[in-house]
Amino acid sequence: MTIRLRGLWELAWALAVTVTFLLATPGVSFAQNQDPAPNTAPPADPQPSSPAQPAASAPAPSPSAAQKTLPDKPLPAGQTSDPSAGSKDRLFYAMPNFSTVESPNQLPPLTVGQKFKLVTRSSFDPFQFAWYAALAGISQAENSEKGYGQGWGAYGIRYASAFGDGLTEAYMVSAVFPSVLRQDPRYYQLGHGSFLHRTGYALSRLIIARGDSGNAQFNASEIFGSAVAAGIVTYSYHPHEDKTLSNTASVWGTQVAYDAIAIEVKEFWPDLRRKFSEKKHAKDQN
C-alpha cells in the first residue's frame, strides 16, 4: 500500500463519519439560528403629576443596571472573546476545530505569530497523538510502505511518518503560505441557506480564500501549500520506492480531497451540535 492508499484511510473515515451523522439526524435544521426578537413592549404610562407640583424626571439608570437590562450577545458555542486565539470547539466533541469561525463576518487579521500559534495549538492537541497512532496501526496491519518493515520499530517509524506528514501539511497550508501571501487561514462558516447552497459554499473555500485585507482571493495557500507539503514528505523520509512524481501527485490529491471533507464537516457541525444540545436539554427536563 502506498502513501496514497494510506491517506485514503483518512478520507474514508472522515466521509463515513460525515454521512453517518447527517443521515442519523434527519431533523437537523440547516438554517442559522436567529436571534430572539427584542422586547418591543411599550413602557408603562407614568403616573400623572399633581397640578401643584411638577413631575420629577426619572433618574438615569446606573451603568450596572443598564448592563443587566441589555446583556451582551452571547458568543457562539466554543468561541472565545479573543478572535485571534481561535475557538475552543471540537468536531464531534473530540477533534480540534480551533480555526473555524461560526460567523461570515470578517475578523481582525491574524499576525504571522498568531497564524503559527493557531496551527501549533491544533497540531499538538492530545487528540492528534491518538489519531496518528491509529493511522500508524492501520498502516502496520496493511503493511503499507513495505520498506518500513514490521515490528515495534517499524510501527514507531510509521507513527513518526504519519505525524510528520500531518504537521508538514498543516503548517504549509495554514501558517507558512498564509503568512507569505497574507491570507486568512480560518474557515468562516456560512450558517444559513439550503443544504446544497452551504455544501457548495464550503467546497468553494478550497479555491477561494479571504485575504488579510478581507477581499476574496484565489486560495493559493491550500492548493500550492498542500502541493509543496506533498513533495517535501514524499522525497524526504518515505521509502525510496515511493519517491515518484505520480505518488507525490496522488498524495497531493488525497490531501485536497480530505480537506474538502473536513470543511464540509466544519460547515454543518454547529447544526449537529445544536441538535445534540436540544436532545440533551429535553432529556434533562423529563
C-alpha positions in Angstrom: 0.0 0.0 0.0 1.4 3.4 -1.0 1.2 6.7 0.8 -1.8 7.4 -1.4 -3.8 4.5 -0.1 -2.8 5.2 3.5 -4.1 8.7 3.0 -7.4 7.3 1.7 -8.0 5.7 5.1 -8.3 9.3 6.5 -10.6 10.2 3.6 -12.8 7.2 4.0 -13.0 7.6 7.8 -14.0 11.3 7.5 -16.5 10.5 4.8 -18.1 7.8 6.9 -18.4 10.0 10.0 -19.9 12.8 8.0 -22.5 10.7 6.2 -23.4 8.8 9.3 -24.1 11.9 11.4 -26.0 13.7 8.6 -28.2 10.7 7.9 -28.8 9.9 11.5 -30.1 13.4 12.2 -33.0 14.0 9.7 -34.5 16.7 11.9 -31.4 18.9 11.7 -32.2 22.4 10.5 -29.6 23.8 8.1 -30.5 27.4 8.7 -28.7 29.6 11.1 -30.5 30.3 14.4 -32.0 33.7 14.5 -31.5 36.0 17.5 -34.6 36.3 19.6 -36.8 39.3 18.8 -36.1 42.3 21.1 -38.7 43.2 23.7 -40.8 45.8 21.9 -43.5 46.2 24.6 -44.1 49.9 25.3 -43.2 51.3 28.7 -45.9 51.7 31.3 -47.6 55.1 31.3 -46.2 57.3 34.1 -48.4 58.4 36.9 -50.0 61.8 36.3 -48.3 64.5 38.3 -50.0 66.8 40.7 -51.0 70.2 39.2 -49.4 72.0 42.1 -46.1 70.0 41.8 -44.1 69.5 38.6 -43.4 65.9 37.6 -40.0 64.7 38.7 -37.7 63.5 36.0 -36.8 59.8 36.2 -33.2 59.2 37.4 -30.8 57.8 34.8 -30.1 54.2 35.3 -26.8 53.3 36.7 -24.3 51.5 34.4 -24.7 48.3 36.3 -28.5 48.4 35.9 -28.2 49.1 32.2 -25.8 46.3 31.8 -28.2 43.9 33.4 -31.1 45.2 31.2 -29.1 44.9 28.0 -26.7 42.0 28.3 -24.0 41.4 25.7 -24.9 39.0 22.9 -23.5 35.6 23.9 -20.6 34.2 22.0 -21.2 31.2 19.7 -20.5 27.9 21.3 -16.8 27.3 21.7 -15.8 30.8 20.6 -13.5 32.9 22.7 -13.7 36.6 23.4 -10.3 37.0 21.6 -10.9 36.0 17.9 -7.2 35.8 17.3 -6.9 33.0 19.8 -9.2 30.7 17.9 -12.1 28.8 19.3 -12.4 26.0 21.9 -14.7 24.0 19.7 -14.2 20.3 18.8 -15.7 18.4 16.0 -17.8 15.6 17.5 -16.5 16.8 20.8 -13.1 15.4 20.1 -11.3 16.7 17.0 -9.8 20.2 17.3 -11.8 22.8 15.4 -10.0 25.8 16.6 -9.7 27.7 13.3 -13.4 27.7 12.4 -15.4 30.9 12.9 -19.1 30.5 13.3 -19.9 33.8 11.5 -19.4 35.1 8.0 -18.2 38.4 9.3 -14.6 39.4 8.8 -12.5 39.3 11.9 -9.3 41.3 12.6 -6.4 39.8 10.6 -4.1 37.4 12.3 -0.4 38.3 12.7 2.2 35.8 11.5 2.8 34.7 15.0 -0.9 34.1 15.6 -1.2 32.0 12.5 1.7 29.8 13.6 0.3 29.7 17.2 -3.1 28.6 15.9 -1.7 25.7 13.8 0.6 24.6 16.7 -2.3 24.5 19.1 -4.3 22.3 16.8 -1.4 20.1 15.6 -0.2 19.2 19.1 -3.6 18.7 20.7 -3.8 15.4 22.6 -6.3 14.1 20.1 -3.8 14.2 17.3 -1.4 11.8 19.1 -4.1 9.2 19.3 -5.2 9.9 15.7 -1.8 9.3 14.3 -1.3 6.2 16.5 -4.5 4.8 14.9 -3.3 5.6 11.4 0.1 4.0 12.1 -1.6 0.9 13.4 -3.7 0.6 10.2 -0.7 1.2 8.1 1.2 -1.5 10.1 -1.7 -4.0 9.8 -1.9 -3.5 6.0 1.9 -3.5 5.7 1.8 -0.3 3.6 5.1 1.1 2.5 6.8 -2.2 2.9 10.2 -0.6 3.1 9.5 0.2 6.7 9.2 -3.5 7.6 7.3 -4.9 10.6 7.7 -4.9 14.4 7.5 -2.2 17.0 10.4 -0.4 15.4 8.6 -0.2 12.1 5.4 0.9 13.9 7.4 3.7 15.5 8.7 4.8 12.1 5.2 4.7 10.6 3.9 6.8 13.6 6.6 9.4 13.1 6.0 9.4 9.4 2.2 9.9 9.8 2.8 12.7 12.3 5.4 14.3 10.1 3.0 14.2 7.1 0.2 15.9 9.1 2.5 18.6 10.6 4.1 19.5 7.3 0.7 19.8 5.5 -0.8 21.8 8.4 2.0 24.3 8.7 2.3 24.8 4.9 -1.4 25.3 4.3 -2.4 27.2 7.4 0.8 29.1 8.5 3.6 29.4 6.1 1.8 30.2 2.9 -0.9 32.3 4.6 1.8 34.4 6.2 3.7 34.9 2.9 0.6 35.5 0.9 -1.3 37.4 3.6 -4.3 35.1 3.6 -6.6 34.2 6.4 -6.3 30.5 7.2 -9.6 30.4 9.2 -12.8 28.8 7.9 -15.8 31.1 8.1 -19.0 29.1 8.4 -21.8 30.3 6.3 -24.5 29.0 8.6 -27.6 29.8 6.6 -29.3 28.8 3.3 -30.2 25.4 1.9 -28.1 22.3 2.3 -26.9 22.4 -1.3 -26.0 26.1 -1.1 -24.0 25.6 2.0 -22.3 22.5 0.6 -21.3 24.4 -2.5 -20.0 27.3 -0.4 -17.9 25.0 1.7 -16.3 23.3 -1.3 -15.6 26.7 -2.9 -13.4 27.6 0.1 -10.8 25.2 -1.4 -10.2 27.7 -4.2 -11.5 31.0 -2.6 -9.8 32.4 0.5 -10.1 35.6 2.4 -7.1 37.8 2.4 -5.9 39.6 5.5 -7.5 42.7 3.8 -10.9 41.0 3.8 -11.0 40.6 0.0 -11.7 37.3 -1.7 -8.6 35.7 -3.3 -7.5 32.6 -5.0 -6.7 30.1 -2.2 -3.1 29.6 -3.2 -2.3 28.6 0.4 -4.5 25.4 0.1 -3.6 24.5 -3.5 0.2 25.3 -3.5 0.7 24.7 0.2 -0.6 21.2 0.0 1.4 20.5 -3.2 4.7 21.7 -1.5 3.9 19.6 1.6 3.3 16.5 -0.6 6.7 17.0 -2.3 8.5 17.5 1.0 7.2 14.4 2.8 7.4 12.2 -0.3 11.0 12.9 -1.2 12.4 13.2 2.4 11.7 10.3 4.8 9.4 7.9 3.0 10.7 4.7 1.4 12.7 5.0 -1.8 10.2 3.2 -3.9 7.5 5.7 -3.1 9.6 8.7 -4.2 7.9 9.2 -7.5 6.2 12.1 -9.2 3.0 10.1 -9.6 2.9 9.2 -5.9 3.5 12.9 -5.0 0.6 13.9 -7.1 -1.5 11.2 -5.5 -0.6 12.4 -2.0 -1.5 16.0 -3.1 -4.9 15.0 -4.5 -5.7 12.9 -1.4 -4.9 15.7 0.9 -7.0 18.3 -1.0 -9.9 15.8 -1.0 -9.5 15.2 2.7 -9.5 19.0 3.3 -12.7 19.2 1.2 -14.5 16.7 3.5 -13.1 18.5 6.6 -14.6 21.8 5.7 -17.9 20.2 4.9 -17.9 18.8 8.4 -17.0 22.2 9.8 -19.9 23.9 8.0 -22.6 21.6 9.3 -21.1 20.6 12.7 -22.7 23.6 14.5 -26.2 22.4 13.4 -25.5 18.9 14.7 -24.1 20.3 17.9 -27.3 22.3 18.5 -29.3 19.2 17.7 -27.4 17.1 20.3 -27.7 20.0 22.8 -31.5 20.2 22.3 -31.9 16.5 22.8 -29.8 16.6 26.0 -31.9 19.6 27.3 -35.1 17.8 26.5 -33.9 14.7 28.3 -32.9 16.7 31.3 -36.3 18.2 31.5 -38.0 14.8 31.6 
